[in-house]
Amino acid sequence: MSFNYIAYAHKPTTTSCSASGNFTSANDINLIMCKNQFIQVNKLGEEGVVSVVEFEVPGRVDTMTLFRPTGEKQDLLFVTIDDTFFTLGYIDGRIETLASGSIDDPVGRRTESGSITIIDPLCRTVALSLYEGLLKIIPFENNKHQFKEAFNVRIEELNIIDIMFFESLGSKQKSCRLPTFALLYQDNQGSRHIKSYEIRIHEKEIEETSFKQQNIDHGSNILIPVPVPIGGMICVGESQVSYFDENYHRSVSPSSNTRLAIRSYGKLDNTRWFLGDQSGQLYLLSLQVSDQSQVIGLTLKELGITSISSSISYLDNGHVFIGSHYGDSQVIRIVDEVKEETNAYFEVFQTYPNIGPIVDFTFVDTEKQGQGQIVTCSGGFKDGTLRIIKNGIGIEELTTISDLTGLSRIWSLKSENTLNQKYLVISFTQQTMVFAVESEELGPITIPGFDSESMTVACNTVTGNNFLQVTDKAARLVNYQTLELVDEWKCPRGTTISLAASNPTQLVVSLGEGRLVYIEITENGFNQVNQTKLEYEVSCIDITPEEGKISSPSCAVGMWTEISVRILKLPSFELLACQELGGEILPRSILMATFEGISYLLCGLGDGHLFSFKMADRGMGILTDRKRINIGSKPVMLRPFLSKDNQLNVFATSEKPTIIYSRNQKLVYSNVNLGEVTDMCPFNHESFPDHLAIANENSILIGQIDEIQKLHIKTVQLHAQPMKICHQPSSKSYGLLITQFEEPESSAVFYLDEHTFQKKSEFRLDNNELGQSIISCTFADDDNEYFVVGTTINEADEEEPSKGRIIVLQAQDDKLVVRAEKDVKGAVMCLHSFNGKLLAGVTGRLILFKWSDQADDDSKDLVQECSCSGGIYILDIDSHGDFILVGDMMKSVQLFRYEKPEDQNVSGSISLICKDYHYSWLSTAAMFNEREFVATDNRGNIFTLQKNEEASEEERKQLPRVGKFYLADHINKFQHGFIGMRMSSELSLPGLNNPLPSSAEPLSQANPPIKTILFGTISGGIGVLAQLPQDTYLFIHKLQQAMANVVIGLANISRDTYRAFRSERTREPSTNFIDGDFIESFLEFDQETQQKVVDELRDKFDEKYINLEELLKNVEDLSHLIH
């Protein structure tokens, strides 16, 4: 049985709708963005748009509208999802549900144009277009701020394009006495018309008015109400934009002869609106109004190209939000004069990166370091891009100092009273060098007070801005101005300094054999205060002070022999705490650090493991909350530095370097996209601010790190629609299938460098040919690796393509060369490499090709070996051994087996073993193994299936669904892989209480107990699906139920209702799935709520021994293991 944990590693990023108003207070200008099932509330401030709160709603948002009840100064938010509406308010800094209700109807067909919500300008009623031939009316009592019982009214217009409420019917009219709406609809002949109706709330009926427009512009698709005193409406069509009221009709056409394809609009004021078309062109529509408030003309001005807009919301002071489904959302600022560099009347003020819709993606580990990256085919039309997503932090290189053989340690020193770190001290095994920044150049210098003929053990800027150098022989204090020696402390005869740690006023040195010396530092010299001898040798020391202080009440040491960390009180060296680490590997680095007000002790071992403890009181040395992760296999050295926003971070060196930081008072570990690092120090100079010096065995890189966050995304602009992508290791390249939608449509294969993503060459398909699939594969008895492309050939007289082509391409001398091509009868929707052969989904047939020699020359060709029919439209193929999983657009999932012939001269065969008898509009499918599978449909469901080998012969033909879950998102692709490095951790969860592999290798190598499949969604989400051991699942499921019992869902919708599996008419409970996003939200609960969950686990789920600290640790560690 498959027990599954599902969570987003990267939440949806596409903006489906937006609204602006005064939501958080009467004085705040708010921007509210909807990203699938997540709503983000922002506020416009002096520095731009900043986030206030983000929350999840229990379903995919259909519509979202702000409204303000009569007499109120603050807006409310009306939201519809699936079969429910609810109204939200921002009260006392929290999102509150003020009303909710059902909008479901047991009969009726959903409208093809999608759900539409409109609210009467006087807030008397809400109208919803959800089902053909029906409008749902929800009356609203302004004086009570309450919704009354909803009712349906029938309308004869079935194909509604848009609806809107009038404010008034024209300039001579006051506000409408009754709520009055206009319908834009299409009749059976394809003509479009406008009708209007009054809503008689008490009678629960509607009545047609005299306002109507027949046979308007064929492409009309948007109605815009015009406020009083002007009144009337605007209709946006393909060839013109028209104004209508009861007596007037005015139109304007675009200055060019291009067809208008407006998809969104946003109100600027009572006479001006922004319009956005599907090419990204932004227009300003203006009404010309007489003194009598009558419209006498319209103007349409092109403002420039933005992202393709799905919504437009005006904020204030010329700031406009462009929400986009296909590209990055933007806040632009309107300007009076055209910008020469962009030929636009605006400048981009803020950008919100969007990786959706994810059409396809591939997972690769190009550096073979267990730090995978995802490359997505994202966006659409002109906003098509590749997005390279890494769980790691990049370094922008400034310069490199090379030829430093024997380098062991580096430090930076400040210059005089500035924050500039002018000097870079480099220690070798038998000497020390110093580099300095002079006139923005970095070069070697001599500091007379330094001992350049000895190895430096420690170096620092200390009190009085003087320099401290500790060598293996002595500690030296050097004046920062004259660079001459001020004082020297020499170690006793017969001893050498093996380790040292310092802060501005204190120094602790180790003389070997457990001997420690404590020295205080003044501006004029050293003062030895105390010494001690421990029973074991010391392996590392730290005396970093607490934040804002210049001395520490204690020091931390790592110990040989007992393999422990100790906290010693200063100056007495009294033992305050000792924690044995276990094992036989020495602590190599130790650091006391304060993140977000919480003190920690970090300890790096010689085998790549890292321990962390919380320190409740530095002076008492109390260590709690022990955790261990693995970040590599080589010694870990810990080096603190400050980020651009002045927050503490710690650089952990190893062959897989990691940066440690804190988010929401939890430690987070992000990979650094570099090879092996042996040491690091901050090197922050006015010529290159916020830089680091990063050392390996023979060079130093000076560079600036990217913004520290969990996932880092790089964008490659394509200005075309990316369709499919694959990686080819042998040529170190990607094969990218793109489509350009300009008439006529065309497709091509791009051959891209795997590091730079620069196009080396391209292969154009025929004019009537569209690419559908591309893979990289090898064939039996052939050492070459090929790109294989599947296409459809579209003939003008065909509704469905009857022909396609399979093309085999080889990368040679940075070009793509055709090695073979095969014409097929049908559309080649998917391809799959299978045991040295090629599987193709050709419309509804599964065909196996082998790579065979041609009789007449040395070339090879694809030869059909066998096939199997029975599908309608094969969308996906996966395999495991001889088993083949097929995902069909309508026939769900089928499992086949390839039967190998004993005689190699005889063709094999493909036979159906079992199938899912539920009909689903499938989107993708994948195999966990030869028995367990996963698939998803276009309703946002995800389900697992399992082959039943112990059942009767008849039952074995069925592929039962054993797990069901509603994600509320549309998955386009599954791919085996993981996010970033796989770190080991100590977990005490049932089923996971055994130590995990110590390596940080990919799943296929390290074989940890948690296997993961990645998925990409149409909303720009990247998720992880993990299989849990049964014991772990059962415990986490109890936690999920306890949380659901304690936390009341938005709109009083329970978590079980939210995640219920959806079909045409019914819902089924979610089974064998853990809602990982919900589980991980436990970490964000306040402590009181967390304790209530623990109490619920104890009282109702028989988990008597659970405690809050252990539960927090395991939820956090489980999330780190999975993503």
Secondary structure, DSSP 8 states (H G I E B T S, - for coil): ---EEEEEEE------EEEEE--S-TT--EEEEEETTEEEEEEEETTEEEEEEEEE-SS-EEEEEEE--TT-SS-EEEEEETTEEEEEEEETTEEEEEEEEE---SS--B-TT--EEEE-TTSSEEEEE-BTTEEEEEEEETTTTEE---EEEE-S--EEEEEEE-S-SSTT--S-SS-EEEEEEE-TTS-EEEEEEEEETTTTEEEEEEEEE-S--TT--EEEE--TTT--EEEE-SS-EEEE-SS-EEEE--SSS----EEEEEEEETTEEEEEETTSEEEEEEEEE-TTS-EEEEEEEEEEE-S--SEEEE-STTEEEEE-SSS-EEEEEEEEEEETTTTEEEEEEEEE----S--EEEEE-TTSSS-BEEEEEE--GGG-EEEEEESEE-EEEEEEE---TTEEEEEEEE-TTSS-EEEEEEEESS-EEEEEEETTEEEEE--TTS-TTS-EEEEEE-GGG-EEEEESSEEEEE-TTT--EEEEEE--TT----EEEE-SSEEEEEEETTEEEEEEE-SS-EEEEEEEE-SS-EEEEE----TT-S--SEEEEEETTTTEEEEEETTTTEEEEEEE--SS--EEEEEEEEETTEEEEEEEETTSEEEEEEES-TTTT-EEEEEEEE--SS--EEEEEE-TTS-EEEEEESSS-EEEEEETTEEEEEEESSS---EEEE--BTTBTTEEEEE-SS-EEEEEE----S-EEEEEE-SSEEEEEEEETTTTEEEEEEEE-SSS-EEEEEEEETTT--EEEEEE--TTEEEEEEEEEE-TT---EEEEEEEEE--TT-SS--EEEEEEEEEETTEEEEEEEEEESS-EEEEEEETTEEEEEETTEEEEEEEEE-SSSS-EEEEEEEEE---S-EEEEEEETTEEEEEETTBEEEEEEEE--SSTTS--EEEEEEE--S-B-EEEEEESSSSEEEEEETTSEEEEEE--TTS-TTGGGB--EEEEEE-SS-EEEEEE--SB----B---STT--S---SS---HHHH--S-EEEEEEETTS-EEEEEE--HHHHHHHHHHHHHHHHHS--GGG--HHHHT-EE-SS-EE--BSEEEHHHHHHGGGS-HHHHHHHHHHHHHHS--TT--HHHHHHHHHHHHHHH-
